[in-house]
Amino acid sequence: MNRREALAKATLLLGGALSGPTLLALGRWENATALALRDKINLSAQQKQLIAEVAEMIIPRTDTVGAKDVGVPAFIEMMINDCYYAPEHRSFMAGVKELEGLKFLQMSATQKVETLKLVEQKAKEEMKAYNAQTIKFGDNQDLEAMNAVKMGLPFWRLMKELTLLGYYTSEGGTKASFEYAPNPGKFELTKLKPGQKTIVY
């Protein structure tokens, strides 16, 4: 199974855990929809470093690999550019620039955590407004076509979803969290021992 197939299957497994725009984005990527004519975000070296730092704080390196180790920052940039529409481009860049303006990379570890807690709280309020607009106008494609709103899914929601998707569909992330059994046996409920990884086939 290649990564594209893994992403498609992860979408089915996670179901409602992913937002509508992310599910649509995965569908566009899976079907290789041509999006080359649309504007893409251009990240500076500092902005790429900032995204990498936030992803690493979501899934840090411990006794297992972290987000940076498995290439999550590059995955996030690729997904935003190739699979999302302009509303998500705008909201993602707004979030990046906000953290950049706060000098996030120069903060201490404690300050970074407190800042991201505030960003998460703000995203909850943004999601309420976003959901209200979605109910009123339809899905993300409709929103862009009608220019009903200028911003898409909040930055923090995009960061969390894409960090998790990038990590758990990478070889390193999967091996860190699951035990791979290439030859599945009969289907049965298995009681895991303390500390034992979930088995995947």
C-alpha angles and dihedrals in degrees: 000000000000126000094263091057090045091054091050092050092045088055091056093046095048095041109157092018089080125069123245094251091052092049089049090047092053089049092052091049093046092051092044092234110188109247098158095114094061125088117268130206117255112211123198120224089258092050091051089051090050092052090048091051093050092048090050090052090053092050109014127188110262123145084326132052120283133221094273093051094060098042100257096148092058089045091054093050091048094049095047092049101040105032112028131073129235098277091062091043089056097045093044093051091045089057093046092049092047091056090043090054090051089054090239095174091057094052125104118252091259093050091050091054092048091048093051090049088057091047090051092050090049090050090057090059091044090052091057091056092042093051091048091054092046092053091049100044108022132242129346094272091055091048093056095043092053093037086226094152133016098214131056134196110345119265095244093052090050092048094050096045095046094043091054093043093048093047101044094044093051121092093238095048093048094048091047093056106028139043111232117221109187094191111051118205128205119320109264140140110262123200107223120221119234109285094010116137121239110260120239127186 
